[in-house]
Amino acid sequence: MEFLTYEEGRCVQCMHIGSYDKEPTTIELMSNYAKENGYEIDITDKRYHHEIYLSDPRRCQENRLKTVIRHPIKLRKGKV
């Protein structure tokens, strides 16, 4: 485990409910939302994809797992 402190900046995030295996669908929706609003995903060595696990998979049914998924974003070129 490693504890990091960094400036989050502008992000798009979503509460994913359900199996971890289905997260790619949520991530695709987040990417589409960002694009529709003039942004692009900005994951770099200084800006991270991260997840906040709100449920304990040992004590929760898989279809009720809650995870906050967060991706950094930046304005697409040509947008103001």
The first five atom37 places (N, CA, C, CB, O) and aatype in JSON, in Angstrom:
{
  "aatype": [12, 6, 13, 10, 16, 18, 6, 6, 7, 1, 4, 19, 5, 4, 12, 8, 9, 7, 15, 18, 3, 11, 6, 14, 16, 16, 9, 6, 10, 12, 15, 2, 18, 0, 11, 6, 2, 7, 18, 6, 9, 3, 9, 16, 3, 11, 1, 18, 8, 8, 6, 9, 18, 10, 15, 3, 14, 1, 1, 4, 5, 6, 2, 1, 10, 11, 16, 19, 9, 1, 8, 14, 9, 11, 10, 1, 11, 7, 11, 19],
  "atom_mask": [
    [1, 1, 1, 1, 1],
    [1, 1, 1, 1, 1],
    [1, 1, 1, 1, 1],
    [1, 1, 1, 1, 1],
    [1, 1, 1, 1, 1],
    [1, 1, 1, 1, 1],
    [1, 1, 1, 1, 1],
    [1, 1, 1, 1, 1],
    [1, 1, 1, 0, 1],
    [1, 1, 1, 1, 1],
    [1, 1, 1, 1, 1],
    [1, 1, 1, 1, 1],
    [1, 1, 1, 1, 1],
    [1, 1, 1, 1, 1],
    [1, 1, 1, 1, 1],
    [1, 1, 1, 1, 1],
    [1, 1, 1, 1, 1],
    [1, 1, 1, 0, 1],
    [1, 1, 1, 1, 1],
    [1, 1, 1, 1, 1],
    [1, 1, 1, 1, 1],
    [1, 1, 1, 1, 1],
    [1, 1, 1, 1, 1],
    [1, 1, 1, 1, 1],
    [1, 1, 1, 1, 1],
    [1, 1, 1, 1, 1],
    [1, 1, 1, 1, 1],
    [1, 1, 1, 1, 1],
    [1, 1, 1, 1, 1],
    [1, 1, 1, 1, 1],
    [1, 1, 1, 1, 1],
    [1, 1, 1, 1, 1],
    [1, 1, 1, 1, 1],
    [1, 1, 1, 1, 1],
    [1, 1, 1, 1, 1],
    [1, 1, 1, 1, 1],
    [1, 1, 1, 1, 1],
    [1, 1, 1, 0, 1],
    [1, 1, 1, 1, 1],
    [1, 1, 1, 1, 1],
    [1, 1, 1, 1, 1],
    [1, 1, 1, 1, 1],
    [1, 1, 1, 1, 1],
    [1, 1, 1, 1, 1],
    [1, 1, 1, 1, 1],
    [1, 1, 1, 1, 1],
    [1, 1, 1, 1, 1],
    [1, 1, 1, 1, 1],
    [1, 1, 1, 1, 1],
    [1, 1, 1, 1, 1],
    [1, 1, 1, 1, 1],
    [1, 1, 1, 1, 1],
    [1, 1, 1, 1, 1],
    [1, 1, 1, 1, 1],
    [1, 1, 1, 1, 1],
    [1, 1, 1, 1, 1],
    [1, 1, 1, 1, 1],
    [1, 1, 1, 1, 1],
    [1, 1, 1, 1, 1],
    [1, 1, 1, 1, 1],
    [1, 1, 1, 1, 1],
    [1, 1, 1, 1, 1],
    [1, 1, 1, 1, 1],
    [1, 1, 1, 1, 1],
    [1, 1, 1, 1, 1],
    [1, 1, 1, 1, 1],
    [1, 1, 1, 1, 1],
    [1, 1, 1, 1, 1],
    [1, 1, 1, 1, 1],
    [1, 1, 1, 1, 1],
    [1, 1, 1, 1, 1],
    [1, 1, 1, 1, 1],
    [1, 1, 1, 1, 1],
    [1, 1, 1, 1, 1],
    [1, 1, 1, 1, 1],
    [1, 1, 1, 1, 1],
    [1, 1, 1, 1, 1],
    [1, 1, 1, 0, 1],
    [1, 1, 1, 1, 1],
    [1, 1, 1, 1, 1]
  ],
  "atom_positions": [
    [[0.84, -1.16, 0.0], [0.0, 0.0, 0.0], [0.89, 1.23, 0.0], [-0.96, -0.01, 1.2], [1.96, 1.25, 0.61]],
    [[0.43, 2.24, -0.7], [1.15, 3.5, -0.79], [0.14, 4.63, -0.63], [1.94, 3.61, -2.14], [-0.93, 4.6, -1.25]],
    [[0.47, 5.61, 0.18], [-0.38, 6.79, 0.33], [0.19, 7.91, -0.5], [-0.5, 7.21, 1.82], [1.37, 8.23, -0.41]],
    [[-0.67, 8.5, -1.33], [-0.25, 9.58, -2.2], [-1.07, 10.83, -1.93], [-0.36, 9.17, -3.67], [-2.24, 10.75, -1.57]],
    [[-0.45, 11.96, -2.11], [-1.16, 13.23, -2.1], [-0.85, 13.9, -3.43], [-0.75, 14.13, -0.87], [0.31, 14.06, -3.79]],
    [[-1.9, 14.29, -4.13], [-1.69, 14.98, -5.4], [-2.9, 15.86, -5.68], [-1.45, 13.96, -6.55], [-3.98, 15.66, -5.14]],
    [[-2.68, 16.84, -6.54], [-3.73, 17.75, -6.94], [-4.65, 17.03, -7.92], [-3.15, 19.05, -7.57], [-4.21, 16.63, -9.0]],
    [[-5.9, 16.87, -7.55], [-6.83, 16.1, -8.38], [-7.15, 16.79, -9.69], [-8.1, 15.85, -7.62], [-7.09, 16.17, -10.75]],
    [[-7.48, 18.06, -9.64], [-7.87, 18.76, -10.86], [-9.26, 18.33, -11.33], [0.0, 0.0, 0.0], [-10.01, 17.69, -10.6]],
    [[-9.57, 18.69, -12.55], [-10.88, 18.41, -13.13], [-10.99, 16.92, -13.44], [-11.11, 19.25, -14.41], [-10.07, 16.32, -13.99]],
    [[-12.14, 16.33, -13.09], [-12.35, 14.89, -13.27], [-13.77, 14.61, -13.71], [-12.03, 14.13, -11.98], [-14.67, 15.44, -13.56]],
    [[-13.96, 13.43, -14.26], [-15.28, 12.87, -14.47], [-15.33, 11.63, -13.59], [-15.56, 12.53, -16.01], [-14.38, 10.85, -13.54]],
    [[-16.45, 11.45, -12.88], [-16.55, 10.3, -12.01], [-17.96, 9.73, -12.05], [-16.17, 10.66, -10.57], [-18.91, 10.41, -12.43]],
    [[-18.06, 8.47, -11.66], [-19.35, 7.79, -11.69], [-19.39, 6.76, -10.56], [-19.6, 7.13, -13.06], [-18.37, 6.15, -10.22]],
    [[-20.57, 6.58, -10.0], [-20.79, 5.51, -9.03], [-21.16, 4.26, -9.82], [-21.91, 5.88, -7.99], [-22.25, 4.17, -10.39]],
    [[-20.25, 3.29, -9.85], [-20.51, 2.01, -10.51], [-21.12, 1.08, -9.49], [-19.19, 1.4, -11.12], [-20.58, 0.9, -8.4]],
    [[-22.25, 0.49, -9.83], [-22.89, -0.48, -8.95], [-22.92, -1.81, -9.66], [-24.34, -0.02, -8.54], [-23.48, -1.94, -10.76]],
    [[-22.32, -2.81, -9.04], [-22.3, -4.14, -9.63], [-20.9, -4.72, -9.67], [0.0, 0.0, 0.0], [-19.98, -4.22, -9.03]],
    [[-20.77, -5.77, -10.44], [-19.53, -6.53, -10.56], [-18.38, -5.67, -11.08], [-19.74, -7.72, -11.47], [-18.57, -4.8, -11.93]],
    [[-17.2, -5.92, -10.56], [-16.0, -5.24, -11.05], [-15.77, -5.58, -12.52], [-14.76, -5.63, -10.2], [-15.21, -4.77, -13.27]],
    [[-16.19, -6.77, -12.94], [-16.01, -7.19, -14.33], [-16.79, -6.31, -15.31], [-16.44, -8.64, -14.49], [-16.48, -6.29, -16.5]],
    [[-17.78, -5.6, -14.82], [-18.61, -4.75, -15.7], [-18.19, -3.29, -15.68], [-20.07, -4.86, -15.29], [-18.85, -2.45, -16.28]],
    [[-17.1, -2.98, -14.99], [-16.62, -1.6, -14.94], [-16.28, -1.02, -16.31], [-15.42, -1.52, -14.04], [-16.5, 0.17, -16.52]],
    [[-15.74, -1.81, -17.26], [-15.42, -1.22, -18.57], [-16.61, -0.53, -19.24], [-14.89, -2.29, -19.48], [-16.43, 0.47, -19.94]],
    [[-17.81, -1.04, -19.02], [-19.0, -0.39, -19.59], [-19.21, 0.98, -18.96], [-20.26, -1.27, -19.37], [-19.52, 1.94, -19.67]],
    [[-19.04, 1.09, -17.66], [-19.17, 2.37, -16.97], [-18.09, 3.34, -17.43], [-19.1, 2.18, -15.45], [-18.35, 4.52, -17.64]],
    [[-16.87, 2.84, -17.59], [-15.76, 3.69, -18.04], [-16.02, 4.21, -19.45], [-14.43, 2.91, -18.0], [-15.7, 5.36, -19.75]],
    [[-16.58, 3.38, -20.31], [-16.92, 3.83, -21.66], [-17.97, 4.94, -21.61], [-17.43, 2.65, -22.52], [-17.88, 5.92, -22.36]],
    [[-18.98, 4.8, -20.75], [-20.0, 5.84, -20.59], [-19.37, 7.14, -20.1], [-21.1, 5.38, -19.62], [-19.75, 8.23, -20.54]],
    [[-18.43, 7.04, -19.18], [-17.75, 8.23, -18.67], [-16.95, 8.91, -19.77], [-16.81, 7.85, -17.49], [-16.97, 10.14, -19.89]],
    [[-16.26, 8.13, -20.58], [-15.47, 8.69, -21.69], [-16.38, 9.39, -22.69], [-14.66, 7.58, -22.4], [-16.07, 10.48, -23.17]],
    [[-17.5, 8.75, -23.01], [-18.46, 9.36, -23.94], [-19.02, 10.65, -23.38], [-19.6, 8.39, -24.24], [-19.16, 11.64, -24.11]],
    [[-19.34, 10.67, -22.09], [-19.86, 11.88, -21.44], [-18.83, 13.01, -21.53], [-20.23, 11.6, -19.96], [-19.18, 14.14, -21.86]],
    [[-17.58, 12.69, -21.25], [-16.53, 13.7, -21.32], [-16.43, 14.27, -22.74], [-15.16, 13.1, -20.88], [-16.38, 15.48, -22.92]],
    [[-16.41, 13.4, -23.74], [-16.3, 13.84, -25.13], [-17.48, 14.7, -25.55], [-16.2, 12.64, -26.07], [-17.3, 15.72, -26.21]],
    [[-18.69, 14.3, -25.15], [-19.89, 15.06, -25.49], [-19.88, 16.46, -24.87], [-21.13, 14.3, -25.03], [-20.58, 17.36, -25.34]],
    [[-19.08, 16.63, -23.83], [-19.03, 17.92, -23.14], [-17.72, 18.67, -23.37], [-19.23, 17.7, -21.66], [-17.39, 19.59, -22.62]],
    [[-16.98, 18.27, -24.42], [-15.8, 19.01, -24.83], [-14.51, 18.64, -24.11], [0.0, 0.0, 0.0], [-13.54, 19.41, -24.16]],
    [[-14.47, 17.49, -23.46], [-13.29, 17.06, -22.71], [-12.74, 15.76, -23.27], [-13.62, 16.89, -21.23], [-13.39, 15.08, -24.07]],
    [[-11.55, 15.42, -22.84], [-10.97, 14.12, -23.14], [-10.32, 13.59, -21.87], [-9.93, 14.22, -24.3], [-9.92, 14.35, -20.99]],
    [[-10.22, 12.27, -21.8], [-9.59, 11.62, -20.64], [-8.12, 12.0, -20.64], [-9.77, 10.06, -20.69], [-7.47, 12.03, -21.69]],
    [[-7.59, 12.29, -19.46], [-6.22, 12.79, -19.31], [-5.44, 11.96, -18.29], [-6.23, 14.26, -18.89], [-4.93, 12.5, -17.31]],
    [[-5.35, 10.65, -18.53], [-4.6, 9.78, -17.63], [-3.13, 9.82, -18.05], [-5.16, 8.31, -17.66], [-2.79, 9.5, -19.19]],
    [[-2.27, 10.23, -17.12], [-0.83, 10.34, -17.38], [-0.08, 9.78, -16.19], [-0.42, 11.83, -17.65], [-0.68, 9.2, -15.28]],
    [[1.24, 9.95, -16.2], [2.04, 9.48, -15.05], [1.84, 10.38, -13.83], [3.52, 9.43, -15.42], [2.3, 10.04, -12.74]],
    [[1.16, 11.52, -13.99], [0.88, 12.4, -12.87], [-0.61, 12.54, -12.56], [1.46, 13.77, -13.14], [-0.99, 13.05, -11.51]],
    [[-1.45, 12.08, -13.47], [-2.91, 12.13, -13.3], [-3.43, 10.71, -13.46], [-3.6, 13.13, -14.33], [-3.2, 10.07, -14.49]],
    [[-4.11, 10.22, -12.46], [-4.4, 8.79, -12.36], [-5.87, 8.43, -12.5], [-3.9, 8.29, -11.05], [-6.76, 9.19, -12.11]],
    [[-6.11, 7.25, -13.08], [-7.4, 6.57, -12.93], [-7.41, 6.08, -11.5], [-7.6, 5.37, -13.99], [-6.41, 5.53, -11.03]],
    [[-8.51, 6.28, -10.8], [-8.58, 5.62, -9.5], [-9.99, 5.24, -9.14], [-8.0, 6.49, -8.44], [-10.97, 5.76, -9.69]],
    [[-10.08, 4.34, -8.2], [-11.35, 3.79, -7.77], [-11.43, 3.85, -6.26], [-11.53, 2.34, -8.27], [-10.44, 3.63, -5.56]],
    [[-12.61, 4.16, -5.78], [-12.87, 4.19, -4.34], [-13.89, 3.09, -4.07], [-13.38, 5.61, -3.85], [-15.04, 3.18, -4.52]],
    [[-13.48, 2.08, -3.34], [-14.35, 0.93, -3.07], [-15.17, 1.22, -1.82], [-13.52, -0.36, -2.89], [-14.61, 1.37, -0.73]],
    [[-16.47, 1.28, -1.98], [-17.36, 1.6, -0.87], [-17.96, 0.36, -0.23], [-18.47, 2.52, -1.34], [-18.49, 0.42, 0.88]],
    [[-17.88, -0.76, -0.91], [-18.45, -2.01, -0.41], [-17.34, -3.02, -0.16], [-19.48, -2.58, -1.4], [-16.31, -3.02, -0.82]],
    [[-17.59, -3.89, 0.8], [-16.68, -4.99, 1.09], [-17.15, -6.22, 0.33], [-16.6, -5.27, 2.64], [-18.21, -6.76, 0.64]],
    [[-16.39, -6.66, -0.68], [-16.85, -7.8, -1.49], [-17.01, -9.1, -0.7], [-15.89, -8.03, -2.62], [-17.65, -10.03, -1.18]],
    [[-16.45, -9.16, 0.49], [-16.63, -10.35, 1.33], [-17.98, -10.35, 2.03], [-15.51, -10.44, 2.36], [-18.43, -11.38, 2.53]],
    [[-18.63, -9.18, 2.07], [-19.88, -9.04, 2.83], [-21.05, -8.52, 2.0], [-19.66, -8.14, 3.99], [-22.11, -8.22, 2.55]],
    [[-20.86, -8.41, 0.73], [-21.87, -7.78, -0.13], [-22.1, -8.66, -1.36], [-21.43, -6.35, -0.55], [-21.16, -9.24, -1.9]],
    [[-23.35, -8.74, -1.79], [-23.62, -9.45, -3.03], [-22.96, -8.71, -4.18], [-25.15, -9.6, -3.26], [-22.91, -7.48, -4.19]],
    [[-22.45, -9.46, -5.15], [-21.71, -8.87, -6.26], [-22.51, -7.8, -6.99], [-21.3, -9.96, -7.24], [-21.95, -6.78, -7.41]],
    [[-23.81, -8.0, -7.16], [-24.63, -7.04, -7.89], [-24.9, -5.75, -7.1], [-25.94, -7.68, -8.29], [-25.51, -4.82, -7.62]],
    [[-24.46, -5.71, -5.84], [-24.67, -4.53, -5.01], [-23.37, -3.81, -4.64], [-25.4, -4.91, -3.75], [-23.39, -2.86, -3.86]],
    [[-22.25, -4.27, -5.19], [-20.97, -3.61, -4.91], [-21.02, -2.17, -5.42], [-19.8, -4.39, -5.58], [-21.55, -1.9, -6.49]],
    [[-20.46, -1.25, -4.65], [-20.42, 0.16, -5.04], [-18.97, 0.62, -5.13], [-21.21, 1.04, -4.02], [-18.18, 0.46, -4.2]],
    [[-18.64, 1.2, -6.29], [-17.29, 1.69, -6.54], [-17.39, 3.04, -7.23], [-16.48, 0.68, -7.4], [-18.07, 3.18, -8.25]],
    [[-16.7, 4.04, -6.69], [-16.59, 5.33, -7.37], [-15.4, 5.22, -8.32], [-16.42, 6.53, -6.35], [-14.29, 4.93, -7.89]],
    [[-15.65, 5.45, -9.6], [-14.58, 5.43, -10.61], [-14.33, 6.88, -11.02], [-14.96, 4.54, -11.86], [-15.26, 7.61, -11.32]],
    [[-13.07, 7.27, -11.02], [-12.72, 8.67, -11.31], [-11.59, 8.72, -12.33], [-12.31, 9.41, -10.02], [-10.57, 8.05, -12.19]],
    [[-11.8, 9.54, -13.37], [-10.78, 9.77, -14.4], [-10.52, 11.26, -14.54], [-11.22, 9.17, -15.76], [-11.46, 12.05, -14.59]],
    [[-9.26, 11.65, -14.6], [-8.94, 13.05, -14.87], [-9.31, 13.4, -16.31], [-7.44, 13.33, -14.61], [-9.23, 12.55, -17.21]],
    [[-9.7, 14.64, -16.52], [-10.05, 15.1, -17.87], [-9.4, 16.45, -18.14], [-11.59, 15.2, -18.03], [-8.96, 17.15, -17.23]],
    [[-9.35, 16.78, -19.43], [-8.87, 18.12, -19.85], [-9.71, 18.54, -21.05], [-7.32, 18.11, -20.22], [-10.3, 17.71, -21.74]],
    [[-9.75, 19.83, -21.28], [-10.47, 20.35, -22.45], [-9.82, 19.81, -23.72], [-10.48, 21.9, -22.46], [-8.6, 19.76, -23.84]],
    [[-10.67, 19.41, -24.67], [-10.13, 18.99, -25.96], [-9.59, 20.2, -26.7], [-11.22, 18.27, -26.82], [-10.08, 21.32, -26.51]],
    [[-8.61, 19.98, -27.52], [-8.03, 21.07, -28.29], [-9.12, 21.74, -29.12], [-6.88, 20.55, -29.21], [-9.98, 21.07, -29.69]],
    [[-9.06, 23.07, -29.16], [-10.05, 23.82, -29.91], [-11.28, 24.19, -29.11], [0.0, 0.0, 0.0], [-12.14, 24.92, -29.61]],
    [[-11.37, 23.71, -27.86], [-12.5, 24.05, -26.99], [-12.07, 25.13, -26.03], [-13.02, 22.81, -26.22], [-10.9, 25.22, -25.66]],
    [[-13.02, 25.96, -25.62], [-12.72, 27.03, -24.65], [-13.6, 26.86, -23.44], [-12.92, 28.42, -25.27], [-13.51, 27.65, -22.5]]
  ]
}
